[in-house]
Amino acid sequence: MSKDGWRPAQQLDWGNALKLLSASLPLSQLPVLPQVHDGRHEGLMLVKDLSEDSRLVLRLWRTAVRLQPGGRPLWVGSLGVLERRVLMGFLNYPSASAPLTEPGARLQALSVLRPRPSEPPAGGLLRILDPESGAH
């Protein structure tokens, strides 16, 4: 976990899917459901807990675009808020709520992305998308 609370998201897989059937688990213990952008799953997904039932999620996808010179990849991203929902008293899942549209909130979230060797955003450029404009 970074000093400002960001950490890699626990992504949904066969090993943790049963957690969704426990209505008592807080959002911080639930896996994050994947999203697809332009036919690809996230290359990097980070979360930051806001409360027991709310968290920020930052998702990054690598594009096919390479920047010249050097051939560095261009990454696109999405920043949103997840809230815990309980369906029919037993299905517990994270659900996207209102998108973050304030530029200041987006830039503050991006402060976690410092170039580090061998991590996806290293050396690439980021373009933050509005959630309605491309991340499904």
C-alpha positions as CSV (number, residue, x, y, z in Angstrom):
1,M,0.0,0.0,0.0
2,S,1.3,3.5,-0.8
3,K,1.5,6.1,1.9
4,D,-1.6,7.8,0.5
5,G,-3.7,4.7,0.8
6,W,-3.6,3.3,-2.8
7,R,-3.0,-0.4,-3.3
8,P,-3.4,-3.0,-6.1
9,A,-7.0,-4.2,-6.4
10,Q,-8.0,-7.7,-5.6
11,Q,-9.5,-8.8,-9.0
12,L,-12.4,-11.2,-9.3
13,D,-11.3,-14.8,-9.9
14,W,-12.6,-18.3,-9.1
15,G,-10.8,-18.3,-5.8
16,N,-12.5,-15.2,-4.4
17,A,-15.9,-15.2,-6.1
18,L,-17.6,-16.8,-3.1
19,K,-16.9,-13.6,-1.1
20,L,-19.7,-12.0,-3.1
21,L,-22.1,-14.3,-1.4
22,S,-21.3,-12.9,2.1
23,A,-23.5,-9.9,2.7
24,S,-21.5,-9.0,5.8
25,L,-18.1,-8.4,4.2
26,P,-17.0,-4.7,3.9
27,L,-16.2,-3.4,0.4
28,S,-12.5,-3.5,1.2
29,Q,-12.6,-7.3,1.3
30,L,-14.5,-7.8,-1.9
31,P,-12.9,-8.4,-5.3
32,V,-13.3,-5.7,-7.9
33,L,-15.2,-6.7,-11.0
34,P,-13.3,-6.3,-14.2
35,Q,-14.0,-3.8,-17.0
36,V,-13.1,-4.0,-20.6
37,H,-12.0,-1.0,-22.7
38,D,-11.4,-1.5,-26.5
39,G,-11.5,-5.3,-26.1
40,R,-8.9,-5.4,-23.3
41,H,-9.0,-5.9,-19.6
42,E,-7.1,-3.5,-17.2
43,G,-3.4,-3.7,-17.2
44,L,-3.3,-2.0,-13.8
45,M,-6.1,-1.5,-11.2
46,L,-5.6,0.4,-8.0
47,V,-8.1,1.1,-5.1
48,K,-8.2,3.5,-2.3
49,D,-10.8,3.0,0.5
50,L,-12.9,6.1,1.3
51,S,-15.1,4.4,3.9
52,E,-16.4,0.9,4.8
53,D,-18.8,1.1,1.9
54,S,-17.0,3.3,-0.6
55,R,-13.7,3.3,-2.5
56,L,-11.9,5.0,-5.4
57,V,-10.8,2.7,-8.3
58,L,-8.2,3.7,-10.9
59,R,-8.1,1.5,-14.0
60,L,-5.4,1.7,-16.7
61,W,-5.4,0.0,-20.1
62,R,-2.5,-0.2,-22.6
63,T,-3.4,1.0,-26.1
64,A,-1.8,-0.1,-29.4
65,V,-0.5,3.5,-29.8
66,R,3.3,3.9,-29.4
67,L,4.9,7.3,-28.9
68,Q,7.9,8.3,-30.9
69,P,10.8,8.5,-30.3
70,G,11.3,5.4,-28.1
71,G,8.1,3.5,-28.8
72,R,6.7,4.1,-25.3
73,P,3.1,2.9,-24.9
74,L,0.1,5.3,-24.4
75,W,-2.2,4.3,-21.5
76,V,-5.8,5.3,-21.0
77,G,-7.5,5.4,-17.7
78,S,-10.7,5.7,-15.8
79,L,-11.2,7.0,-12.2
80,G,-14.5,6.3,-10.4
81,V,-16.1,5.5,-7.1
82,L,-17.3,2.0,-6.1
83,E,-20.0,1.5,-3.5
84,R,-21.0,-1.7,-1.7
85,R,-24.4,-3.0,-2.7
86,V,-26.4,-6.0,-1.3
87,L,-28.9,-7.7,-3.5
88,M,-31.7,-9.8,-2.0
89,G,-29.9,-10.0,1.3
90,F,-27.1,-12.3,0.2
91,L,-25.3,-11.0,-2.9
92,N,-22.7,-8.4,-1.9
93,Y,-20.9,-6.6,-4.8
94,P,-19.1,-3.4,-5.7
95,S,-21.1,-1.1,-7.9
96,A,-20.0,2.0,-9.8
97,S,-21.6,5.2,-8.5
98,A,-21.2,8.7,-9.7
99,P,-18.1,9.3,-11.9
100,L,-15.4,11.6,-10.8
101,T,-15.6,14.6,-13.1
102,E,-13.7,17.1,-11.1
103,P,-10.2,17.7,-12.7
104,G,-8.7,18.2,-9.2
105,A,-9.9,14.9,-7.9
106,R,-8.4,13.1,-11.0
107,L,-5.0,14.8,-10.7
108,Q,-4.9,14.0,-7.0
109,A,-5.6,10.4,-7.7
110,L,-2.9,10.3,-10.4
111,S,-0.2,11.4,-7.9
112,V,0.1,7.7,-7.0
113,L,1.4,7.0,-10.5
114,R,5.1,7.8,-10.3
115,P,7.2,6.2,-13.0
116,R,8.7,3.0,-11.7
117,P,10.6,0.5,-13.7
118,S,8.7,-2.6,-14.8
119,E,5.2,-1.2,-13.9
120,P,2.7,-0.5,-16.7
121,P,2.6,3.3,-16.6
122,A,6.4,3.7,-16.6
123,G,7.4,6.1,-19.3
124,G,3.9,6.1,-20.9
125,L,1.5,9.0,-21.1
126,L,-2.0,8.8,-19.5
127,R,-5.2,10.2,-20.9
128,I,-8.0,10.1,-18.4
129,L,-11.4,9.3,-19.9
130,D,-14.8,10.3,-18.7
131,P,-16.4,7.0,-17.7
132,E,-19.2,7.5,-20.3
133,S,-16.8,7.9,-23.1
134,G,-15.2,4.5,-23.5
135,A,-14.8,2.2,-20.5
136,H,-17.6,-0.3,-20.3
